[in-house]
Amino acid sequence: MPQSVPTKDIPTLKAAKNGKGSITELQELMTESRNEASEGFDTKSALEIARIINHEDMKVANAVKKALPEIAQVIDTVARCLRDGGRLIYVGAGSSGRIAALDASECPPTYSTSPQTVQYVMAGGPKALAAATEVNEDSRELGQRDVARRRPTRKDIVIGISASGRTPYVVSAIEYARARGAKTAGVTCNHHTELSTVADVTVVAEVGPEVVSGSTRMKAGSAQKMVLNMITTGAMTRLGYVYENLMVNVHMKNSKLVERGIHILMLACGVDRNTAVRAIRAAGKSMPLALVMLKAGVDKPEAMRRLQRSNGNVRRAVEDAVMDL
């Protein structure tokens, strides 16, 4: 049976008054509307339920497609910030915060970036990843306080994720970051929201009403995941952490990732397995070093110098080394 919510955790009915951030305003959002396609949902068979959800999910990619110009703008801004030594800091609450945490946590193993490079700030802190603490998302003070602890600067970009585009915690965090000179962006699923008025650029993926009304972990969550995937993948690729379409900065921490690294090196350099293994060992399990060594025919110290000069851009390091030979 669903758990009951303690009375002390329920916001007071003062929030139901009309005005900015009110419950009346929330009900007017597209993501809170009732979906005609799922009427009578609780009477459907398992297959019918799956078909309805699948049909609605097909709308997500097209909604994201309409926001590609804004996504590209954010990608370039993130790449510039990281190139200049800044950070990408996500801010979210509830499902949006968990999606942000997932994206941030997957950057180090995928691109060998420092955990400080892509961070997340979430209403309720890390414990909210596994336990609902959504009451915190109503607090503007907590949003400002939590992002202030990261000390955002002009080098950083802070991205707020909120399906509704009105979450007080997220909006206030973006306001604070922008006031401190950081670049800011918003990712939402509704047009004309408070988040769009405080962020430098806003990505809007309008997916429409959810199959289960207001359950924005569904289409809205899928859209946000797709957008964040594009932002970090695009930025890391622009920085040169991807060679061709290969994950050449993979962090080889277990047997699966070692095998992946060997296979990637074989594809990128057109060498056999034994040659790839020897190169990885000689490079100290550094994929970028191994690739530059093989592609440019240089030793490890020279490959290190080239990568350092190119700020880790693998293609540039390879091309510069080849041109100097």
C-alpha positions, 0 to 999 in steps of 0.5 A: 500500500502507498505510504501516507505523508506525515501531516507536518510535511504537507505545505499549508493551504496558503500556497493555494492563493493565486499568484507566482508559484501558486497551486492554481498556476501549477495546474495551468502548466502543460505538464500538469494537464490531463492526458486524453490518450490515457483516459480510463487508464486504470481499467486497461490490461497490462499490454494496453498500459504499455502501448499507451505509455509507449505511444506517448513516449514517442513524442519525447524525441520530437519535443527535444528536437524542437529545442536543439538550437538552445541545446547547442548553445548550452553545449558550447557554453559548457565546453568554454567554461570547462576549457577555462577551468570552470565547472558545470553545476546542475541544480534540481529537485525530485526526479529532475535532481536525480537525473542531474545526479546520474548525469554528473556521476557518469562523467568521470568514468566515461571521460576521465574527468574530475568529480569536481568538473561536473557536479550536482546540487539537489534539494534534500542533499544526497539522501534525497537520491533514495528517499523522497524529501520533496518538501525542500524544493519549496524553499528558495532559501535552501536553493540559494544556500546550497548553490552558494556553498559551491561558490559559483564564479564567472568561470562556471555554468549552473544549469537548473532542471525543473519539469514545471519551470517554477520550482522555488529551490531551483529558481532561486539557485539560478538567480543566485548563480547568475548574480555571482557572474556564473553563466546559467541555463534552464531545462524545463518542459513548459514555456513561459516559466519563472525559470526562463526569466532568470536563466541566460538560456532555457531549453524547453522540451514541451512533451505535453500531459503525462500518462499519469497526470503530473507524474513528471518522472515519465515523459518529462523525465525522459526528455530531461535525461535526453537533454542532459545526455546531449549537453555533457556528451556534446561538451566533452566531444567539443573538448576533444575527449571523443575521437571520431565517435569513440570513447577514448577517455574511458577510465579503465577501472574494471575488466569490462572497461579494459576490454572496451579500451582495447577494442576502442584502440584497435578500431581507432588505430587499426591495430591488432589486439596485442599491439593495442594491449602493449600500447595501453600498458606502455601508456599506464592505462591512459587511453588518450596517451596510447592513442596519440602514441600509436597514431602519431608514432611517438613515445609516452613523454612526447604524447604527454607533451602533445596532450598537455599542449592541446588541453587534452584534445586527442584529435588536436594532439594527434594532428599536431604530432603528425604535422611536426614529424 
